[in-house]
Amino acid sequence: MGEIKIEDMSFEQAMNELENVVTSLEGSQIALDDSIAMYERGAALKAHCEAKLKAAEEKVAKITFGSDGQPGGLTPFDN
């Protein structure tokens, strides 16, 4: 059973693995080459999580109301 590709992970899976990477890097005596590989995977996981959050943010919409107070539709979320 191989590792799940980062691009196939849910946000929750990626965050969980990222936490594991950080814990491993902080608390273990890891060989330099292994720690570099773990750091690179952690960076990729972080980027994946950020992309998932951005995509979710773009889906958030607010309800707009017409002059009569009735819902008129949805508009994209803006910061």
N, CA, C and O atoms as a Maestro MAE file, in Angstrom:
{
 s_m_m2io_version
 :::
 2.0.0
}

f_m_ct {
 s_m_title
 :::
 protein
 m_atom[316] {
  # First column is atom index #
  i_m_mmod_type
  r_m_x_coord
  r_m_y_coord
  r_m_z_coord
  i_m_residue_number
  s_m_chain_name
  s_m_pdb_residue_name
  s_m_pdb_atom_name
  i_m_atomic_number
  :::
  1 25 0.834 -1.181 0.000 1 A "MET " " N  " 7
  2 3 0.000 0.000 0.000 1 A "MET " " CA " 6
  3 2 0.882 1.249 0.000 1 A "MET " " C  " 6
  4 15 1.593 1.493 0.975 1 A "MET " " O  " 8
  5 25 0.852 2.052 -1.079 2 A "GLY " " N  " 7
  6 3 1.684 3.241 -1.171 2 A "GLY " " CA " 6
  7 2 1.027 4.457 -0.552 2 A "GLY " " C  " 6
  8 15 -0.130 4.426 -0.132 2 A "GLY " " O  " 8
  9 25 1.800 5.525 -0.507 3 A "GLU " " N  " 7
  10 3 1.248 6.766 0.015 3 A "GLU " " CA " 6
  11 2 0.269 7.353 -0.983 3 A "GLU " " C  " 6
  12 15 0.386 7.155 -2.192 3 A "GLU " " O  " 8
  13 25 -0.692 8.076 -0.450 4 A "ILE " " N  " 7
  14 3 -1.651 8.782 -1.293 4 A "ILE " " CA " 6
  15 2 -0.930 9.974 -1.915 4 A "ILE " " C  " 6
  16 15 -0.175 10.673 -1.239 4 A "ILE " " O  " 8
  17 25 -1.167 10.199 -3.199 5 A "LYS " " N  " 7
  18 3 -0.605 11.373 -3.852 5 A "LYS " " CA " 6
  19 2 -1.222 12.616 -3.227 5 A "LYS " " C  " 6
  20 15 -2.415 12.640 -2.927 5 A "LYS " " O  " 8
  21 25 -0.418 13.631 -3.036 6 A "ILE " " N  " 7
  22 3 -0.891 14.852 -2.390 6 A "ILE " " CA " 6
  23 2 -2.089 15.424 -3.125 6 A "ILE " " C  " 6
  24 15 -3.052 15.848 -2.487 6 A "ILE " " O  " 8
  25 25 -2.055 15.447 -4.447 7 A "GLU " " N  " 7
  26 3 -3.160 16.047 -5.199 7 A "GLU " " CA " 6
  27 2 -4.476 15.285 -5.040 7 A "GLU " " C  " 6
  28 15 -5.542 15.819 -5.348 7 A "GLU " " O  " 8
  29 25 -4.407 14.038 -4.561 8 A "ASP " " N  " 7
  30 3 -5.611 13.236 -4.338 8 A "ASP " " CA " 6
  31 2 -6.134 13.338 -2.905 8 A "ASP " " C  " 6
  32 15 -7.188 12.787 -2.587 8 A "ASP " " O  " 8
  33 25 -5.400 14.039 -2.044 9 A "MET " " N  " 7
  34 3 -5.786 14.132 -0.624 9 A "MET " " CA " 6
  35 2 -6.869 15.169 -0.388 9 A "MET " " C  " 6
  36 15 -6.943 16.192 -1.069 9 A "MET " " O  " 8
  37 25 -7.701 14.875 0.591 10 A "SER " " N  " 7
  38 3 -8.634 15.889 1.063 10 A "SER " " CA " 6
  39 2 -7.843 16.889 1.908 10 A "SER " " C  " 6
  40 15 -6.690 16.638 2.260 10 A "SER " " O  " 8
  41 25 -8.455 17.997 2.222 11 A "PHE " " N  " 7
  42 3 -7.810 18.988 3.081 11 A "PHE " " CA " 6
  43 2 -7.432 18.352 4.413 11 A "PHE " " C  " 6
  44 15 -6.325 18.553 4.913 11 A "PHE " " O  " 8
  45 25 -8.352 17.587 4.982 12 A "GLU " " N  " 7
  46 3 -8.118 16.973 6.289 12 A "GLU " " CA " 6
  47 2 -6.971 15.968 6.256 12 A "GLU " " C  " 6
  48 15 -6.160 15.918 7.181 12 A "GLU " " O  " 8
  49 25 -6.900 15.170 5.196 13 A "GLN " " N  " 7
  50 3 -5.805 14.205 5.062 13 A "GLN " " CA " 6
  51 2 -4.466 14.926 4.961 13 A "GLN " " C  " 6
  52 15 -3.489 14.537 5.600 13 A "GLN " " O  " 8
  53 25 -4.433 15.983 4.149 14 A "ALA " " N  " 7
  54 3 -3.191 16.725 3.959 14 A "ALA " " CA " 6
  55 2 -2.756 17.409 5.256 14 A "ALA " " C  " 6
  56 15 -1.571 17.405 5.589 14 A "ALA " " O  " 8
  57 25 -3.704 17.994 5.988 15 A "MET " " N  " 7
  58 3 -3.356 18.641 7.260 15 A "MET " " CA " 6
  59 2 -2.827 17.625 8.261 15 A "MET " " C  " 6
  60 15 -1.862 17.897 8.975 15 A "MET " " O  " 8
  61 25 -3.449 16.465 8.315 16 A "ASN " " N  " 7
  62 3 -3.010 15.423 9.239 16 A "ASN " " CA " 6
  63 2 -1.585 14.977 8.908 16 A "ASN " " C  " 6
  64 15 -0.753 14.828 9.803 16 A "ASN " " O  " 8
  65 25 -1.311 14.767 7.626 17 A "GLU " " N  " 7
  66 3 0.037 14.353 7.246 17 A "GLU " " CA " 6
  67 2 1.042 15.476 7.499 17 A "GLU " " C  " 6
  68 15 2.166 15.221 7.931 17 A "GLU " " O  " 8
  69 25 0.638 16.711 7.230 18 A "LEU " " N  " 7
  70 3 1.523 17.849 7.482 18 A "LEU " " CA " 6
  71 2 1.871 17.930 8.969 18 A "LEU " " C  " 6
  72 15 3.023 18.189 9.319 18 A "LEU " " O  " 8
  73 25 0.903 17.714 9.832 19 A "GLU " " N  " 7
  74 3 1.170 17.696 11.278 19 A "GLU " " CA " 6
  75 2 2.157 16.588 11.626 19 A "GLU " " C  " 6
  76 15 3.053 16.786 12.446 19 A "GLU " " O  " 8
  77 25 1.994 15.424 11.004 20 A "ASN " " N  " 7
  78 3 2.918 14.309 11.251 20 A "ASN " " CA " 6
  79 2 4.335 14.645 10.782 20 A "ASN " " C  " 6
  80 15 5.310 14.305 11.452 20 A "ASN " " O  " 8
  81 25 4.447 15.310 9.637 21 A "VAL " " N  " 7
  82 3 5.756 15.710 9.115 21 A "VAL " " CA " 6
  83 2 6.433 16.675 10.085 21 A "VAL " " C  " 6
  84 15 7.608 16.517 10.414 21 A "VAL " " O  " 8
  85 25 5.679 17.675 10.539 22 A "VAL " " N  " 7
  86 3 6.240 18.668 11.463 22 A "VAL " " CA " 6
  87 2 6.690 17.993 12.752 22 A "VAL " " C  " 6
  88 15 7.782 18.270 13.249 22 A "VAL " " O  " 8
  89 25 5.864 17.118 13.290 23 A "THR " " N  " 7
  90 3 6.211 16.404 14.524 23 A "THR " " CA " 6
  91 2 7.478 15.571 14.323 23 A "THR " " C  " 6
  92 15 8.359 15.559 15.182 23 A "THR " " O  " 8
  93 25 7.565 14.886 13.204 24 A "SER " " N  " 7
  94 3 8.750 14.061 12.922 24 A "SER " " CA " 6
  95 2 9.999 14.913 12.796 24 A "SER " " C  " 6
  96 15 11.056 14.553 13.315 24 A "SER " " O  " 8
  97 25 9.883 16.044 12.109 25 A "LEU " " N  " 7
  98 3 11.050 16.909 11.933 25 A "LEU " " CA " 6
  99 2 11.492 17.539 13.249 25 A "LEU " " C  " 6
  100 15 12.685 17.741 13.474 25 A "LEU " " O  " 8
  101 25 10.538 17.848 14.111 26 A "GLU " " N  " 7
  102 3 10.879 18.491 15.383 26 A "GLU " " CA " 6
  103 2 11.446 17.521 16.411 26 A "GLU " " C  " 6
  104 15 12.323 17.884 17.195 26 A "GLU " " O  " 8
  105 25 10.943 16.281 16.407 27 A "GLY " " N  " 7
  106 3 11.277 15.413 17.517 27 A "GLY " " CA " 6
  107 2 12.185 14.251 17.243 27 A "GLY " " C  " 6
  108 15 12.433 13.454 18.148 27 A "GLY " " O  " 8
  109 25 12.688 14.112 16.058 28 A "SER " " N  " 7
  110 3 13.467 12.914 15.741 28 A "SER " " CA " 6
  111 2 14.869 13.260 15.283 28 A "SER " " C  " 6
  112 15 15.166 14.367 14.834 28 A "SER " " O  " 8
  113 25 15.693 12.275 15.420 29 A "GLN " " N  " 7
  114 3 17.038 12.333 14.852 29 A "GLN " " CA " 6
  115 2 16.926 11.708 13.467 29 A "GLN " " C  " 6
  116 15 17.028 10.490 13.315 29 A "GLN " " O  " 8
  117 25 16.717 12.547 12.464 30 A "ILE " " N  " 7
  118 3 16.517 12.065 11.102 30 A "ILE " " CA " 6
  119 2 17.740 12.430 10.276 30 A "ILE " " C  " 6
  120 15 18.314 13.508 10.430 30 A "ILE " " O  " 8
  121 25 18.127 11.517 9.401 31 A "ALA " " N  " 7
  122 3 19.259 11.773 8.498 31 A "ALA " " CA " 6
  123 2 18.949 13.002 7.645 31 A "ALA " " C  " 6
  124 15 17.791 13.270 7.325 31 A "ALA " " O  " 8
  125 25 19.984 13.738 7.285 32 A "LEU " " N  " 7
  126 3 19.823 14.980 6.540 32 A "LEU " " CA " 6
  127 2 19.010 14.786 5.262 32 A "LEU " " C  " 6
  128 15 18.085 15.555 4.999 32 A "LEU " " O  " 8
  129 25 19.338 13.779 4.474 33 A "ASP " " N  " 7
  130 3 18.613 13.548 3.218 33 A "ASP " " CA " 6
  131 2 17.132 13.263 3.478 33 A "ASP " " C  " 6
  132 15 16.264 13.734 2.743 33 A "ASP " " O  " 8
  133 25 16.853 12.490 4.528 34 A "ASP " " N  " 7
  134 3 15.466 12.187 4.868 34 A "ASP " " CA " 6
  135 2 14.726 13.433 5.347 34 A "ASP " " C  " 6
  136 15 13.560 13.641 5.009 34 A "ASP " " O  " 8
  137 25 15.407 14.255 6.133 35 A "SER " " N  " 7
  138 3 14.747 15.462 6.632 35 A "SER " " CA " 6
  139 2 14.475 16.446 5.499 35 A "SER " " C  " 6
  140 15 13.462 17.146 5.519 35 A "SER " " O  " 8
  141 25 15.366 16.509 4.513 36 A "ILE " " N  " 7
  142 3 15.142 17.373 3.345 36 A "ILE " " CA " 6
  143 2 13.926 16.880 2.567 36 A "ILE " " C  " 6
  144 15 13.084 17.679 2.157 36 A "ILE " " O  " 8
  145 25 13.834 15.584 2.364 37 A "ALA " " N  " 7
  146 3 12.687 15.012 1.646 37 A "ALA " " CA " 6
  147 2 11.389 15.266 2.422 37 A "ALA " " C  " 6
  148 15 10.360 15.594 1.830 37 A "ALA " " O  " 8
  149 25 11.443 15.115 3.732 38 A "MET " " N  " 7
  150 3 10.253 15.371 4.552 38 A "MET " " CA " 6
  151 2 9.861 16.847 4.486 38 A "MET " " C  " 6
  152 15 8.677 17.174 4.398 38 A "MET " " O  " 8
  153 25 10.847 17.728 4.527 39 A "TYR " " N  " 7
  154 3 10.579 19.166 4.441 39 A "TYR " " CA " 6
  155 2 9.917 19.500 3.100 39 A "TYR " " C  " 6
  156 15 8.955 20.266 3.050 39 A "TYR " " O  " 8
  157 25 10.440 18.917 2.015 40 A "GLU " " N  " 7
  158 3 9.867 19.161 0.690 40 A "GLU " " CA " 6
  159 2 8.434 18.653 0.609 40 A "GLU " " C  " 6
  160 15 7.574 19.316 0.029 40 A "GLU " " O  " 8
  161 25 8.172 17.487 1.184 41 A "ARG " " N  " 7
  162 3 6.794 16.955 1.208 41 A "ARG " " CA " 6
  163 2 5.913 17.869 2.042 41 A "ARG " " C  " 6
  164 15 4.773 18.146 1.669 41 A "ARG " " O  " 8
  165 25 6.430 18.334 3.159 42 A "GLY " " N  " 7
  166 3 5.667 19.250 4.004 42 A "GLY " " CA " 6
  167 2 5.317 20.534 3.264 42 A "GLY " " C  " 6
  168 15 4.203 21.040 3.396 42 A "GLY " " O  " 8
  169 25 6.252 21.062 2.492 43 A "ALA " " N  " 7
  170 3 5.988 22.274 1.712 43 A "ALA " " CA " 6
  171 2 4.905 22.015 0.669 43 A "ALA " " C  " 6
  172 15 4.040 22.863 0.446 43 A "ALA " " O  " 8
  173 25 4.947 20.847 0.029 44 A "ALA " " N  " 7
  174 3 3.929 20.494 -0.960 44 A "ALA " " CA " 6
  175 2 2.562 20.317 -0.286 44 A "ALA " " C  " 6
  176 15 1.538 20.728 -0.832 44 A "ALA " " O  " 8
  177 25 2.556 19.708 0.891 45 A "LEU " " N  " 7
  178 3 1.300 19.544 1.636 45 A "LEU " " CA " 6
  179 2 0.715 20.900 2.022 45 A "LEU " " C  " 6
  180 15 -0.493 21.112 1.917 45 A "LEU " " O  " 8
  181 25 1.570 21.812 2.467 46 A "LYS " " N  " 7
  182 3 1.126 23.156 2.841 46 A "LYS " " CA " 6
  183 2 0.508 23.866 1.646 46 A "LYS " " C  " 6
  184 15 -0.552 24.479 1.764 46 A "LYS " " O  " 8
  185 25 1.167 23.783 0.499 47 A "ALA " " N  " 7
  186 3 0.650 24.420 -0.718 47 A "ALA " " CA " 6
  187 2 -0.697 23.813 -1.108 47 A "ALA " " C  " 6
  188 15 -1.602 24.533 -1.529 47 A "ALA " " O  " 8
  189 25 -0.834 22.508 -0.971 48 A "HIS " " N  " 7
  190 3 -2.094 21.822 -1.295 48 A "HIS " " CA " 6
  191 2 -3.208 22.304 -0.365 48 A "HIS " " C  " 6
  192 15 -4.322 22.572 -0.813 48 A "HIS " " O  " 8
  193 25 -2.906 22.412 0.917 49 A "CYS " " N  " 7
  194 3 -3.910 22.892 1.882 49 A "CYS " " CA " 6
  195 2 -4.331 24.325 1.558 49 A "CYS " " C  " 6
  196 15 -5.516 24.655 1.615 49 A "CYS " " O  " 8
  197 25 -3.367 25.169 1.219 50 A "GLU " " N  " 7
  198 3 -3.684 26.552 0.869 50 A "GLU " " CA " 6
  199 2 -4.575 26.613 -0.367 50 A "GLU " " C  " 6
  200 15 -5.501 27.423 -0.421 50 A "GLU " " O  " 8
  201 25 -4.305 25.762 -1.366 51 A "ALA " " N  " 7
  202 3 -5.120 25.731 -2.582 51 A "ALA " " CA " 6
  203 2 -6.534 25.260 -2.270 51 A "ALA " " C  " 6
  204 15 -7.502 25.797 -2.807 51 A "ALA " " O  " 8
  205 25 -6.657 24.255 -1.402 52 A "LYS " " N  " 7
  206 3 -7.990 23.761 -1.008 52 A "LYS " " CA " 6
  207 2 -8.770 24.852 -0.292 52 A "LYS " " C  " 6
  208 15 -9.962 25.031 -0.545 52 A "LYS " " O  " 8
  209 25 -8.101 25.589 0.608 53 A "LEU " " N  " 7
  210 3 -8.777 26.681 1.323 53 A "LEU " " CA " 6
  211 2 -9.217 27.776 0.359 53 A "LEU " " C  " 6
  212 15 -10.323 28.303 0.480 53 A "LEU " " O  " 8
  213 25 -8.366 28.119 -0.590 54 A "LYS " " N  " 7
  214 3 -8.694 29.145 -1.579 54 A "LYS " " CA " 6
  215 2 -9.900 28.726 -2.403 54 A "LYS " " C  " 6
  216 15 -10.793 29.534 -2.656 54 A "LYS " " O  " 8
  217 25 -9.931 27.465 -2.824 55 A "ALA " " N  " 7
  218 3 -11.058 26.955 -3.608 55 A "ALA " " CA " 6
  219 2 -12.351 27.006 -2.794 55 A "ALA " " C  " 6
  220 15 -13.407 27.359 -3.320 55 A "ALA " " O  " 8
  221 25 -12.268 26.653 -1.519 56 A "ALA " " N  " 7
  222 3 -13.451 26.705 -0.663 56 A "ALA " " CA " 6
  223 2 -13.914 28.142 -0.475 56 A "ALA " " C  " 6
  224 15 -15.113 28.418 -0.485 56 A "ALA " " O  " 8
  225 25 -12.979 29.043 -0.306 57 A "GLU " " N  " 7
  226 3 -13.293 30.454 -0.117 57 A "GLU " " CA " 6
  227 2 -14.022 31.007 -1.337 57 A "GLU " " C  " 6
  228 15 -14.958 31.795 -1.204 57 A "GLU " " O  " 8
  229 25 -13.595 30.595 -2.513 58 A "GLU " " N  " 7
  230 3 -14.219 31.070 -3.741 58 A "GLU " " CA " 6
  231 2 -15.642 30.557 -3.914 58 A "GLU " " C  " 6
  232 15 -16.436 31.159 -4.636 58 A "GLU " " O  " 8
  233 25 -15.968 29.444 -3.252 59 A "LYS " " N  " 7
  234 3 -17.315 28.893 -3.342 59 A "LYS " " CA " 6
  235 2 -18.283 29.566 -2.382 59 A "LYS " " C  " 6
  236 15 -19.500 29.488 -2.552 59 A "LYS " " O  " 8
  237 25 -17.735 30.220 -1.383 60 A "VAL " " N  " 7
  238 3 -18.591 30.879 -0.406 60 A "VAL " " CA " 6
  239 2 -19.295 32.035 -1.099 60 A "VAL " " C  " 6
  240 15 -18.671 32.817 -1.816 60 A "VAL " " O  " 8
  241 25 -20.571 32.131 -0.883 61 A "ALA " " N  " 7
  242 3 -21.333 33.206 -1.511 61 A "ALA " " CA " 6
  243 2 -22.208 33.864 -0.456 61 A "ALA " " C  " 6
  244 15 -22.505 33.278 0.586 61 A "ALA " " O  " 8
  245 25 -22.609 35.084 -0.746 62 A "LYS " " N  " 7
  246 3 -23.534 35.756 0.156 62 A "LYS " " CA " 6
  247 2 -24.840 35.989 -0.588 62 A "LYS " " C  " 6
  248 15 -24.854 36.183 -1.803 62 A "LYS " " O  " 8
  249 25 -25.914 35.967 0.149 63 A "ILE " " N  " 7
  250 3 -27.229 36.193 -0.427 63 A "ILE " " CA " 6
  251 2 -27.438 37.687 -0.573 63 A "ILE " " C  " 6
  252 15 -27.167 38.451 0.353 63 A "ILE " " O  " 8
  253 25 -27.917 38.104 -1.730 64 A "THR " " N  " 7
  254 3 -28.241 39.512 -1.933 64 A "THR " " CA " 6
  255 2 -29.755 39.661 -1.864 64 A "THR " " C  " 6
  256 15 -30.502 38.751 -2.225 64 A "THR " " O  " 8
  257 25 -30.188 40.809 -1.399 65 A "PHE " " N  " 7
  258 3 -31.611 41.079 -1.266 65 A "PHE " " CA " 6
  259 2 -32.002 42.242 -2.156 65 A "PHE " " C  " 6
  260 15 -31.273 43.227 -2.269 65 A "PHE " " O  " 8
  261 25 -33.146 42.120 -2.779 66 A "GLY " " N  " 7
  262 3 -33.663 43.187 -3.617 66 A "GLY " " CA " 6
  263 2 -34.256 44.302 -2.774 66 A "GLY " " C  " 6
  264 15 -34.314 44.202 -1.548 66 A "GLY " " O  " 8
  265 25 -34.697 45.365 -3.436 67 A "SER " " N  " 7
  266 3 -35.271 46.514 -2.728 67 A "SER " " CA " 6
  267 2 -36.542 46.142 -1.971 67 A "SER " " C  " 6
  268 15 -36.941 46.841 -1.040 67 A "SER " " O  " 8
  269 25 -37.184 45.030 -2.374 68 A "ASP " " N  " 7
  270 3 -38.392 44.588 -1.676 68 A "ASP " " CA " 6
  271 2 -38.068 43.693 -0.481 68 A "ASP " " C  " 6
  272 15 -38.975 43.190 0.182 68 A "ASP " " O  " 8
  273 25 -36.772 43.490 -0.201 69 A "GLY " " N  " 7
  274 3 -36.358 42.665 0.940 69 A "GLY " " CA " 6
  275 2 -36.344 41.187 0.670 69 A "GLY " " C  " 6
  276 15 -36.047 40.396 1.566 69 A "GLY " " O  " 8
  277 25 -36.658 40.794 -0.551 70 A "GLN " " N  " 7
  278 3 -36.668 39.376 -0.919 70 A "GLN " " CA " 6
  279 2 -35.290 38.964 -1.431 70 A "GLN " " C  " 6
  280 15 -34.579 39.773 -2.028 70 A "GLN " " O  " 8
  281 25 -34.912 37.704 -1.198 71 A "PRO " " N  " 7
  282 3 -33.626 37.239 -1.726 71 A "PRO " " CA " 6
  283 2 -33.574 37.408 -3.234 71 A "PRO " " C  " 6
  284 15 -34.506 37.028 -3.943 71 A "PRO " " O  " 8
  285 25 -32.486 37.977 -3.717 72 A "GLY " " N  " 7
  286 3 -32.364 38.242 -5.139 72 A "GLY " " CA " 6
  287 2 -31.342 37.373 -5.834 72 A "GLY " " C  " 6
  288 15 -31.284 37.371 -7.064 72 A "GLY " " O  " 8
  289 25 -30.552 36.652 -5.111 73 A "GLY " " N  " 7
  290 3 -29.547 35.783 -5.723 73 A "GLY " " CA " 6
  291 2 -28.297 35.707 -4.869 73 A "GLY " " C  " 6
  292 15 -28.290 36.104 -3.704 73 A "GLY " " O  " 8
  293 25 -27.263 35.198 -5.462 74 A "LEU " " N  " 7
  294 3 -25.989 35.021 -4.776 74 A "LEU " " CA " 6
  295 2 -24.920 35.832 -5.484 74 A "LEU " " C  " 6
  296 15 -24.932 35.973 -6.707 74 A "LEU " " O  " 8
  297 25 -23.999 36.360 -4.701 75 A "THR " " N  " 7
  298 3 -22.838 37.020 -5.269 75 A "THR " " CA " 6
  299 2 -21.600 36.358 -4.704 75 A "THR " " C  " 6
  300 15 -21.620 35.875 -3.572 75 A "THR " " O  " 8
  301 25 -20.514 36.326 -5.475 76 A "PRO " " N  " 7
  302 3 -19.283 35.697 -4.985 76 A "PRO " " CA " 6
  303 2 -18.779 36.370 -3.724 76 A "PRO " " C  " 6
  304 15 -18.964 37.570 -3.518 76 A "PRO " " O  " 8
  305 25 -18.144 35.576 -2.893 77 A "PHE " " N  " 7
  306 3 -17.500 36.069 -1.691 77 A "PHE " " CA " 6
  307 2 -16.328 36.962 -2.089 77 A "PHE " " C  " 6
  308 15 -15.559 36.626 -2.990 77 A "PHE " " O  " 8
  309 25 -16.202 38.086 -1.420 78 A "ASP " " N  " 7
  310 3 -15.015 38.905 -1.628 78 A "ASP " " CA " 6
  311 2 -14.483 39.341 -0.278 78 A "ASP " " C  " 6
  312 15 -15.238 39.582 0.663 78 A "ASP " " O  " 8
  313 25 -13.181 39.436 -0.207 79 A "ASN " " N  " 7
  314 3 -12.540 39.773 1.064 79 A "ASN " " CA " 6
  315 2 -12.789 41.188 1.380 79 A "ASN " " C  " 6
  316 15 -12.334 41.679 2.413 79 A "ASN " " O  " 8
  :::
 }
 m_bond[315] {
  # First column is bond index #
  i_m_from
  i_m_to
  i_m_order
  :::
  1 1 2 1
  2 2 3 1
  3 3 4 2
  4 3 5 1
  5 5 6 1
  6 6 7 1
  7 7 8 2
  8 7 9 1
  9 9 10 1
  10 10 11 1
  11 11 12 2
  12 11 13 1
  13 13 14 1
  14 14 15 1
  15 15 16 2
  16 15 17 1
  17 17 18 1
  18 18 19 1
  19 19 20 2
  20 19 21 1
  21 21 22 1
  22 22 23 1
  23 23 24 2
  24 23 25 1
  25 25 26 1
  26 26 27 1
  27 27 28 2
  28 27 29 1
  29 29 30 1
  30 30 31 1
  31 31 32 2
  32 31 33 1
  33 33 34 1
  34 34 35 1
  35 35 36 2
  36 35 37 1
  37 37 38 1
  38 38 39 1
  39 39 40 2
  40 39 41 1
  41 41 42 1
  42 42 43 1
  43 43 44 2
  44 43 45 1
  45 45 46 1
  46 46 47 1
  47 47 48 2
  48 47 49 1
  49 49 50 1
  50 50 51 1
  51 51 52 2
  52 51 53 1
  53 53 54 1
  54 54 55 1
  55 55 56 2
  56 55 57 1
  57 57 58 1
  58 58 59 1
  59 59 60 2
  60 59 61 1
  61 61 62 1
  62 62 63 1
  63 63 64 2
  64 63 65 1
  65 65 66 1
  66 66 67 1
  67 67 68 2
  68 67 69 1
  69 69 70 1
  70 70 71 1
  71 71 72 2
  72 71 73 1
  73 73 74 1
  74 74 75 1
  75 75 76 2
  76 75 77 1
  77 77 78 1
  78 78 79 1
  79 79 80 2
  80 79 81 1
  81 81 82 1
  82 82 83 1
  83 83 84 2
  84 83 85 1
  85 85 86 1
  86 86 87 1
  87 87 88 2
  88 87 89 1
  89 89 90 1
  90 90 91 1
  91 91 92 2
  92 91 93 1
  93 93 94 1
  94 94 95 1
  95 95 96 2
  96 95 97 1
  97 97 98 1
  98 98 99 1
  99 99 100 2
  100 99 101 1
  101 101 102 1
  102 102 103 1
  103 103 104 2
  104 103 105 1
  105 105 106 1
  106 106 107 1
  107 107 108 2
  108 107 109 1
  109 109 110 1
  110 110 111 1
  111 111 112 2
  112 111 113 1
  113 113 114 1
  114 114 115 1
  115 115 116 2
  116 115 117 1
  117 117 118 1
  118 118 119 1
  119 119 120 2
  120 119 121 1
  121 121 122 1
  122 122 123 1
  123 123 124 2
  124 123 125 1
  125 125 126 1
  126 126 127 1
  127 127 128 2
  128 127 129 1
  129 129 130 1
  130 130 131 1
  131 131 132 2
  132 131 133 1
  133 133 134 1
  134 134 135 1
  135 135 136 2
  136 135 137 1
  137 137 138 1
  138 138 139 1
  139 139 140 2
  140 139 141 1
  141 141 142 1
  142 142 143 1
  143 143 144 2
  144 143 145 1
  145 145 146 1
  146 146 147 1
  147 147 148 2
  148 147 149 1
  149 149 150 1
  150 150 151 1
  151 151 152 2
  152 151 153 1
  153 153 154 1
  154 154 155 1
  155 155 156 2
  156 155 157 1
  157 157 158 1
  158 158 159 1
  159 159 160 2
  160 159 161 1
  161 161 162 1
  162 162 163 1
  163 163 164 2
  164 163 165 1
  165 165 166 1
  166 166 167 1
  167 167 168 2
  168 167 169 1
  169 169 170 1
  170 170 171 1
  171 171 172 2
  172 171 173 1
  173 173 174 1
  174 174 175 1
  175 175 176 2
  176 175 177 1
  177 177 178 1
  178 178 179 1
  179 179 180 2
  180 179 181 1
  181 181 182 1
  182 182 183 1
  183 183 184 2
  184 183 185 1
  185 185 186 1
  186 186 187 1
  187 187 188 2
  188 187 189 1
  189 189 190 1
  190 190 191 1
  191 191 192 2
  192 191 193 1
  193 193 194 1
  194 194 195 1
  195 195 196 2
  196 195 197 1
  197 197 198 1
  198 198 199 1
  199 199 200 2
  200 199 201 1
  201 201 202 1
  202 202 203 1
  203 203 204 2
  204 203 205 1
  205 205 206 1
  206 206 207 1
  207 207 208 2
  208 207 209 1
  209 209 210 1
  210 210 211 1
  211 211 212 2
  212 211 213 1
  213 213 214 1
  214 214 215 1
  215 215 216 2
  216 215 217 1
  217 217 218 1
  218 218 219 1
  219 219 220 2
  220 219 221 1
  221 221 222 1
  222 222 223 1
  223 223 224 2
  224 223 225 1
  225 225 226 1
  226 226 227 1
  227 227 228 2
  228 227 229 1
  229 229 230 1
  230 230 231 1
  231 231 232 2
  232 231 233 1
  233 233 234 1
  234 234 235 1
  235 235 236 2
  236 235 237 1
  237 237 238 1
  238 238 239 1
  239 239 240 2
  240 239 241 1
  241 241 242 1
  242 242 243 1
  243 243 244 2
  244 243 245 1
  245 245 246 1
  246 246 247 1
  247 247 248 2
  248 247 249 1
  249 249 250 1
  250 250 251 1
  251 251 252 2
  252 251 253 1
  253 253 254 1
  254 254 255 1
  255 255 256 2
  256 255 257 1
  257 257 258 1
  258 258 259 1
  259 259 260 2
  260 259 261 1
  261 261 262 1
  262 262 263 1
  263 263 264 2
  264 263 265 1
  265 265 266 1
  266 266 267 1
  267 267 268 2
  268 267 269 1
  269 269 270 1
  270 270 271 1
  271 271 272 2
  272 271 273 1
  273 273 274 1
  274 274 275 1
  275 275 276 2
  276 275 277 1
  277 277 278 1
  278 278 279 1
  279 279 280 2
  280 279 281 1
  281 281 282 1
  282 282 283 1
  283 283 284 2
  284 283 285 1
  285 285 286 1
  286 286 287 1
  287 287 288 2
  288 287 289 1
  289 289 290 1
  290 290 291 1
  291 291 292 2
  292 291 293 1
  293 293 294 1
  294 294 295 1
  295 295 296 2
  296 295 297 1
  297 297 298 1
  298 298 299 1
  299 299 300 2
  300 299 301 1
  301 301 302 1
  302 302 303 1
  303 303 304 2
  304 303 305 1
  305 305 306 1
  306 306 307 1
  307 307 308 2
  308 307 309 1
  309 309 310 1
  310 310 311 1
  311 311 312 2
  312 311 313 1
  313 313 314 1
  314 314 315 1
  315 315 316 2
  :::
 }
}
